[in-house]
Amino acid sequence: MEQTYHYAWIIPFIPLPVPILIGVGLLLFPTATKKLRRMWAFPSILLLSLVMIFSINLSIEQINTNSIYQYVWSWTLDNDFSFEFGYLIDPLTSIMLMLITTVGIMVLIYSDNYMAHDEGYLRFFSYMSFFSTSMLGLVTSSNLIQIYIFWELVGVCSYLLIGFWFTRPLAGNACQKAFVTNRVGDFGLLLGILGFYWITGSFEFRDLFKILNTLIYNNEVNSPFVTLCAVLLFAGAVAKSAQFPFHVWLPDAMEGPTPISALIHAATMVAAGIFLVARLLPLFIVIPYIMNLISLIGIITVFLGATLALAQKDIKRGLAYSTMSQLGYMMVALGIGSYQSALFHLITHAYSKALLFLGSGCVIHSMETIVGYSPHKSQNMVLMGGLTKHIPITKTSFLLGTLSLCGIPPLSCFWSKDEILNDSWLYSPIFAIIAWGTAGLTAFYMFRIYLLTFEGHLNVFFFYYSVNKKTPFYLISLWGKGCPKEKILLNSKKTYQSDGNETKRNSKRPIINIFNFEKKKAYFYPYESDNTMLFPLLVLVLFTLFIGSLGIPFNQEGRNLDILSKWLAPSIDLLHQKAKDSINWYEFLKAAIFSVSIAYFGILLASFLYKPIYSSFKNFDLINLFVKNGPKRSSWDKLLSILYNWSYNRAYIDVFYTRSFTGSIRGFSQLTHFFDRRVIDGVTNGVGSLSFLVGEGIKYFLGGRISSYLFLYFSYVFILLFVYFH
């Protein structure tokens, strides 16, 4: 065991050779490196697999021995200052290592095919491997400075990967928005780190916790200053995990490739904020008001993320707001002191959301290969529907991920979310009501995404407000039942005439042309992805089905056989908390029935609103008339309109930031620019112009004779001497 821990320092550096070798190859042998570009996926997957094997071994030893191992060595050392580097292996570290490696390997396998046709294939795998190094270094860090270094490296990788397609203006703006927003939180994190070093004189976690506890117990520290430093530390976690009010970057980050969304913005990078709060929870728990602040920010994010996901048309953006809401659940759990529930939901959500993002990538990949489909259309759920018969494997896996996130038993997220809901009720009934209500909203918007994408149900809610706003909307699926009276077929420029009663189109799926691997295949209809993209989905389906068993307590002879509780025992002891008692199955089932009922209500409501009530649509005005002028609909219409506008316009938070912060900064910049040009440069230019005018004026009073100039010169000298001596 000791030998395994002794070599754990190498974990962050195992994926690092890939970006180094790719860079050297492009520098020395660019032609050969580009021709053999597909081979670089193998070492990327192989090296991360080695890290996974190492992590599994560490996790097994953690569960069996309940030990914490830390090794440090001095970087700088003098009489007044000592800075040490090292690594810390504890249950939190081993959990994060497992998540990063298992999800990372699935994403890399998936990306080999997904990015095969992209010109930036080498650059993509180089960025991904460097991100893995940064994230692995972050979770194994033993002190705050080391965490901050890798924290910034993760931010740089996020910037590069979000803006991977940098020629697209939206991608460029998205990566800048993510970078700037995270820099605000990171600046607070740096100030908090320096503040706690000033208070305790240490960056090491154990020393920091011990010294601060002693100072607070003896009342030897300024309580408001400690609270301020804790808030600044928490600001870094708020920005990285897209919590309110720094959540605005996450939906726009979906402009990057879909595998990036699955790895960085579902399972790892956004979880770094949750990791930081969990790592510093022994510090936060002894500082007044901080735990209340953490739970408050979390519950606001839970509700806000769910409401903003209700009207999104972009499939990835809807999943992004779902990620934001679920991270809020984890933050609430940490804020109320439910450490185990937060980490349990971190595990289950990571696999379920990675499955959903990769599933959405399969949908986008299939839609983009359709003739005439642009990347913008391929992510719009309104233009999808009826995909079940074309991509059944993707549909089944996406459905399982959706049910898991909705909290339907026995899928994984049910077990973790139920723990958080029950713990929140013990903490605050108000928080519990919001959390339980948001669970229903989660079921609603997740099934909305599923139905619009695969089942082709009519969105009456969206149709009504789209018609009123005169925005484009397709009443029927491009692949499902029905057809407008006049429609341009995808495979020709001819106009197709229909009587409106057509029930299906030709079920054939001819291939127009198959190019080499540098180009995409072109189809008339969506098609199932290749096996290298489906294999990660199937593996993640297994995780989604069975990973929840980690937190299920099995009562045997009065002992708690909960694997997760045993795994987290050292960390729970550090927090001076008790492990969860053996479960009371009666109380559990009573609470589960209530939570599952709420989830089913959300699913039924989504099915009702997006169900194809009309099999054919001959008169669009009839539907509009039914929705608009139905009995007692006026107040309901206003409420739905407010809700739709709130959700579609992102709660107007982006508009507020644009007008208040961005607008004020630009106004101040214009003011300083005017001051610089008209005042600073004006004075300098004015002196030069005045000198020129004086010279021009003197030129007309002198005749150009040297004797005259000498006479004036000596006259000035005599006058100055006379004045000086008298």
N, C-alpha and C positions, 0 to 999 in steps of 0.2 A: 504493500500500500504506500509506504513512504517513498519507494522508488518511483511510483506513478506520479505522485504529487511533486516530486523533485524535478521532473522534466516537464511540468505543466507550463513553464515559462515559454516554451516553444510554440504553444497553441496559436497566438496571434500571427506568428511569422510564417506558418506553413503555407497559406495561400499567396504570400507575397512574391514568390518567384515568377508567377504568371505575368503580372503587369511589367515586371522588370525585363523578362525575356521577350515579351511582345515589343516593348520599347526598343530594346537592343536590336531585335530582328528588323524592325521597321527602319532603324537608323543605318544598319550595316547591310542588310539584305532585303530591301523593301519589296522587290519583285517576287522573290521566293516566299517571303512571309505572307504576302497577300494571296498568292496562288494556293498556299497550304493553310489558308485561314481556318478551315473547318476543323483542323487537327487540334486547335487550341482549346476547344471545348473539353476534350478528354483530360488534359492535365488540370484544368480548372475544377472539374467534377472529382477527379481522383484525389487532389490535395484536400479539398473540402471533405471528402469521404474519410480521409485519414483523421481529420479533426473530429468528425462525427464519432468514429470508433474510439478515439481518445476520450471524448466527452461522455460516451456511454459507459466506458470503464470508470470514469470519475463519478458519474451519477450512481452507478451500482455501489461503489465503495461509500459514497455519501449516505445512501439508504441503509447500508449494512452497519456502518460504524458511527454514524451521527457525529462526524468530526469536522473541524474547520482547520484549514491549513493556510498559513501565510508565510511568505518568504520575501525578504527585502534585502537590498544592498545599497550602500551609500553612494550617492551620486556626487554630492558636494558635502564637505564637512569642515567646519571651523568652530570657534568658541561660541559664537552667537547664533549660528544658523546651520541646520542639518537638513539636507533634502535627500530623500531615499526613493528609489524605484523598487517595484516588486509586483507580486501577484497574490491574489486572494482567492482561494477555492472554498466556497461555502455553498449551501443549498441554492441560494439565489443565483450564484454564478453558474452552477451546473445546470439549472433550469434554463437559463438564457443561452448557454452553450448548446444545449439540445435543440432549442427552438431555432437558433441561427443556422445550425448545420443541417438539420433535417429539412427545414423549409428551403434553405439555400440550395441544397442539392437538387431538390425537385424543381426549383425555378431555373437552375442552370440547365438541367436536362430539357426542360420545356423550351428554354430560350434558344437552344441549338437549332431547333426547327423554326421557331417563331421569328428569329432574327436572321435566318439563313439568307434571305434575299436582300438584306439591308447592307448598304455600303459601309456602314460603321460597325460591322460585325466584330472586328478585332478590338476596336475601341470599347465596345460594349462589354466584352469579357474582361478587358483590362480594368475598366471601372468597377465591375462587379467583384472581381477578386480583391481589388484595393479596398472596396467597401467592406468585404468580409473581414479583412485584416483589421480595419478600423473598429468595426463593431466587436470583434473578438477581443481586441485590446481594451475596449471600453469596459466590457463586463468582467474582465479579469483584473482590473486596476485595483490597487490597494490603498490609494490615497486620492484626495480631491484634485491635486494638480495633474496627476496622471490621467484621471477621468476627463479633466478639461481638455487636455491635449487631444485625446482620441475623440472627445465630443466634437471638437472643431473639425477633425478629419472626417468624421461622419457627415458633418454639415457640408463640407466641400464635396464629398462624393454625392450627396443628395443634390447639390447644385448642378454637378456635371451630368447626373443621370436624368434629372427632371428636364434639363435643357439639352438632352441628347440629340434631338432633332432641332438643332439651333437655327436652321434656316427658316423654321416656322416662327412667325412673330409671336404666336400664342405661347409656344414652348419657351421662347426667350423671355417673355414677360413673366411666365410662371416661375421659372427658376430664379429670376431676380426677386420676385415677390417672396418666394420661400426663403431665399438667402437673407434678405433684409429683415423679414419678420423674425427669423431665428436669431439674427444678430442682436436684436433688441433683448430677447430672453437670455442669450449667451452673455451679454454685457452685465445683466443682473446677476447671472451665475458667477461670473468672475469677481464682481464686487462682494458677493456673499462669501465666496471662498476666502478672499483676502480679509474680510471682516472677521470670520471665525478663526483665521490664523492669528489675527491681532488679539483675539480674546483668549485663545487656548495655546497659541504657540506651536501648533502641530497641524499637519495635513492628513496624518494617518487616521483612519476611521476609528479604530479602537481607542487610541489616545484622545481623539477629539471627543468621542462620546463620554469617556470616563472623566476627563477634565471638566467638560461643560456640566455634567451632572453634579460634580463636586462644587463647582462655582455657584450653580443655581441653588443647591441645597444649603450652602453656607451664606447665600445672599451676598455674594461678592462680585456680582456682575450687574451691569446696567440692563435691566429687563427690556426697555423699549429698543435699545440698540441690538440686543440679541434677536428680538422679534423682527426687526428690520432686516437683519442679515439673513434670517430664515426665510423671509418673504422673497428676498433677492435670489436665494438658492432655488426656491420653488418656482420663480419666474422662468428659469431655464427649463425646468421640466414642463411647465405650461406651454411654452413655445414649441418644444420638440414633440410633445404628444398632442399638439393641436387642440389644446383646451381653450375655452373662452377666457380672454378676448383675443388670443393669438392663434385662432383656428383658421383664419382666412386663407392661409397658404395651401392647406391640404387639398381642397377641391380643385384648385388650379394645377396642383402637382400631377393631376391625372393626364396632363399633356405629354408626359413621358411614355415610353413603351410600357405595355401592360405587365410584363414580368417585373418591371421596376415597382409598379404599384403593388404587386403581390408580395414582393420581398421587403421593400423599404417601408411602404406606406400601409402595411397590414400586419406584418409579423415582427419586424425588427426595429427599424429606426424610430418609428413613432412609439414603440414600446420602450425606447430608451428613457423617456421621461418617467414612465411608470417604474422602470428599474431604478432610476435615481431616487425617486421618492421612497421606494421600498428600501433601498440601501441606506438612506438617511433617516428612516423612520425612528430609530432609537434616539436620534437628535431632535426630530420634530415633536416627538411625543411628550417631551419634558418642557417644551416652550409653550406658554399660554397662547391661546387663540389660533395657533398655526393649524392644528388639526381641524378646527372648525372652518378655517379658510379653505383647506384642502377639500373637505367634504362639500362645502358650498360651491366652489368652482366646479367640482365634479358633477354635482346634481344639476347645475345650470347647463353644463356641456351635454349631459345626458338628454335633457329635454330639448335643448336647442338643436343638437345634431339630428334628433328624430324628426322634429318639425321641418327642418330644412330639407330633409330627404324626401318629403312627401310629393313634391311636384317636379323633381328633377327629371329631365328627359335623357340626359347622358347616362348610360349604364354605369360607367366607372365613377362618375361624380356621385351618383346615388349610393354606391358602395363606399365612397370616401366619407360621406356624411354618416353612414352607418358605422364606419370605423371610429369616427370622432365620438359618436354616442356611446359605443361600447367601451372605448378608453375612459369615457366619463364614468361608467359603472366601476371600472377598476379604481379610479381616483376616489370615488365615493367610498369604496371598501377600505382603501388605505386611510382615508380621513376619519372613518369611524373606528379604526383600529382593527379591522378584520383583515389581517395580513394574509392568512391562508386563502381566503375567498378571492382576494384580489389576484394573487398569483395563479390560482386555479383557473380563474376566468381569462387571465393572460395566456395560459397554455391552450385552453379549448378554443378561444377566439382566434388565436394565431392560425391554427390549422383550418378552421372553418372559413375564415376570411381569405386565406391564401387559396383555398379551393374555389371560392366564389370569384376571386379576381382572375385566376387562371381559366376558370370557366368562361368568364366574360371575354378573356383574350381569345379563346377558341371561337366564340361568337363573332367577335370583331374580325378575326382572321378569316373566317368563312365569308363574312359579308364583304370584306374588302376585295375578295377575288371575284366577286360578281361584276360582270361587265357593266360599266356605267356608274358603279358605286364609289363615291369619294370617301376618304377617311372620316370626314365630318358626319356623313350619313351612316357609316358603319357602326357608330356608337350611339345613335339616336334610337331609343327604344320605341318611339312612336312609329318609326319606319320598319320595325321588325314585326314579330308575331308569326305564329304558325311554323316555327322552326323545329318542332318536336319530331316530325317525320324525316327531317333532313339531318339533324344532328342529335340522335337519341341518346348517345352515351354522355355527351356534354349536358344535355337536358337533365338526365337522371342525376348526375353528380351535382349539378347546380341546384336541383330540387333538394337534395340531401343537405347541402350547405345552407340553403335557405331555411329549411325546417330546423336545423341545428341552431341557427342564429335566432329563430323565432322562439326557441325554448321548448321545443316539442320533445318529449321523452321517447326513446332512451338515448337520443343523440347528445353529444358531448356538452354543448353550451347550456343544456337544460340543467345539468347538475351544478355548474358553477354559478349561473345566473340566479338560480333558486337560492343558493347560499347567500348571495349578496342581498337579494330581496328580503330574506328573513332577517339578516343582520341589520339591515337598514330600518326595519320595523322596530327592532329593539332600541335603536339609537334615536330615531325621531319619526313620529307618525307622518309629519308633513313630507319629509324626505321619502318615506316609504310610499306614500300615495303617488308622488311624482314618479318614483322609480317603477312602481307597478303599472301606472298609466302609460309610461313610456315603453314598457314591455309590450303593451297592446299596439302602440304606434309602430314599434319595430316589426311586429308580425304583419301589420298592414303594409308598410312601405316595402318590406322585403318581398312579400307576395305580389305586390304591384309590379316590382321589377321582374319577377319570374313570369307573371301572366302576360305582361306586355311583350316580353322577349320571346317566350316559347309558345304560349297558348293563343296569342292573337286576340285577346278579349278587347272589347270596345271600351275605351276610357271615356265614359260619358262626362265625367267631371272635367277632364282636360278639354274634351271637344267643345263643351259649352263655353268655357272661358276663352278658348282659342278663337271660336267663331265671333264672339263679342269683340275680341281684340283684333280681329281680322288678321290672324297669323296663320301660316300654312299648316294644314293638318290633313292626314290621310285617314279616312274613316275606316278603311279595312286594311288588313295585312297585305303586304305585297305577295305573300306566298299562300295566304289562307283563302277563306271563302269570299265570294263576292268580287265584284270588279266595277269600277266606275264606268260610266257609259263611254268614256273616251280615255284611252290610256296608251302611253307609248311603251311598247314591249322592250325589254332589256336587250333582246338579241337582234333587234332590227330598228330601223327608223320609221317603219310603217305605223300607221295609226290603227289600233285594234278597236273594233266596234263591239259593244256588248249590250244586251238587253237588260242587264242588271240582275238576271236570274242565274248566271253561271255559278256553279257551286265549286268547281275546281279547275285548275289549269293542268296542262299536260304534265304528268308525273315524271317524265323522262328528265334525266340530268346529263345532257350531252356535254362533252368537253370541247370547247372551241379550239384550244391550242395548248399544248404542253411544251413549255420552254425548258431551258436548262435551269440549274439551281439558282442562277443569278436573277431569274425573273419569276414572277408569280404565275400560277395556273389561272386560267380564266374559265368560269362556269356560267351557266344560265341560272343555277340555283345554288343556295348554300350547301356545303358539303362538310362531312365530318373531318376533323383534323387527323393528321398522321399519328401513328402509334407513339412516337416520341413526345407528342404533346398530350396524348391521352393517358400514358403511363403515369405521369405525376398526378393527374386527376384521380386515378384509381387508388394510388397510394394515399393521397390526402383524404379520400373517402374513408379508407380504413381508419385513419387517425380520427376523423370526425365521428365515426361510429363508436370507437372503443377507447379513445383517450380519456373520456369522462370517468372511466373506471378507476382512475388514479385517486379520485376524491370521494369515492363511494365507501362509506364506512360499513364494514361487515362485522357485526357483533358476534363474537365467538368466545364463550366462557368469560364474559365480562370484559374482554379486551377489545381495544379499538385497533382494527387491522387496516385502517385507512393508510394507504401507501404514501399519499401526499403529506399527511400529518407526520408520519415517521421521517419522511425526507426532510421536512422543514423544521424538525425538532430543535436543532441548534439555534436557528434564527428565532424561533418562537421563544426559546429560553432567554435569548439575548434581549428580547422585548419584554421580558418578565410577564409573559402571558401563558395561559394554559392551552394545551392542545385541545381540540374539539372532543367532547365526550362522545361515547357511543351513541349512535343516532336513535332517536325515538321515532320509530317508523310510523306510528299513528300521527304524531305531529307533522312529520315530514309529508305524509300523504295528504293531510288536510291542507297544508300550505301549497303543495304541488298541484292539487286539484284547482285551487283558486288561480294560481299563476298560469296553468295550462288553459284554463277557461278564458282568461283574458287574451292569451295568444290565439286561441281558436276564434274568439270574437273578432280580433283584428284580421285574421285570415278570411273569415266569412264576409266581413265588410269589404275587403279588397275584392273578393270574388263577386260580390254583388255589384260593385261599381264598375268592374272591368269585365263583366260577363257579357257575351254577345247576345243580348236580348232579342235583337232583330237579325234575322238570317239574311235579309237583303235590304238594301237601302236605295229606294227609288226616289225618295223625296227628302232631301237634306233638311228642308225647312220644317218638315213634320217633326223630326226629332228635336230640332231647336225649339219649336213651339211647345213640345211636350215638356222639355226641361225648363223652359223659361216661364211658361204660363200655366203650369200645373197648379193644382189647388194648394193654397197656403204655402207658396214657395218663396215669397218676397224676402222674408227675414232670413230664410235658409240660404237664399242666393247671396245675400249680403255677407253672411258669415263665411260661406265657401269662397267668395271673392276675396275677402280679407285674408283668409288662410292661404289661398293659392298665391296671392301676391306676396305675402310674407315669406312663403317657402321659395317661390321662384326667384324672388329678388334677394335671397339670402339674408332675410331679416333686416335688410337695408344697412347692414353693418359695413359692407364694403363701400357703399355710397357715403356713409358717414366718415369712414377713414379717408376716402378720396377727397372729400370736401374739407374736412377739418385738418388732417395731418398733411396729406399730399398737397392740397391746395395752399395751405398756409406756408409750407416749406417752399413751394414754388414762388409764392408771392414775396417771401423774405429773400429768396435768391434773386428775384428781379429787382428788389429794392437795393440789395448790396451791389448788384451789377450796375445799377444806375449810379450809386454813390461812387463806385470805383471809376466808372468812365467819366462822370461829370465833375466829381470833386477831386479825387486823388489824381487822376490823369489830367483833369482840367487845370489844377494848380501847376503841374509840371509843364503842360503845354502852354499855359498862360505865361509862365516865366520865359519860356523860349520865344514866344510871340512878342512879348514886351522887349526883350533884348533885340529881336530883329527890327522892331519899330524904332527903338532908340538909335540903333545903328543906321537905319535908313534916314532918320531925321538929321543926325550929325553929318551924314554924307553931304547934305546940301549946304551946310554952313562952312565947310572947309574946302580949300581949293586944291588939295592934293599935293601941296608942297611939303617937303621934309622939314624945311626950316620952320614952317608954321607949326608943325606937329611938335618939334623939339621945344619951341617957345612955349606952347601950351603945357607940355609935359613938365618943364622946369618951373613954370609958373605954379602949377598944382603942387609940386614938391616944396617950393618956398612957402606957399600958403600953409601947407600941412605942418611944416617945421615951425613956422611962426606961431600957429595955434598950439602946437604941442609944448613949446618952451614958455609960452605966456599963459 
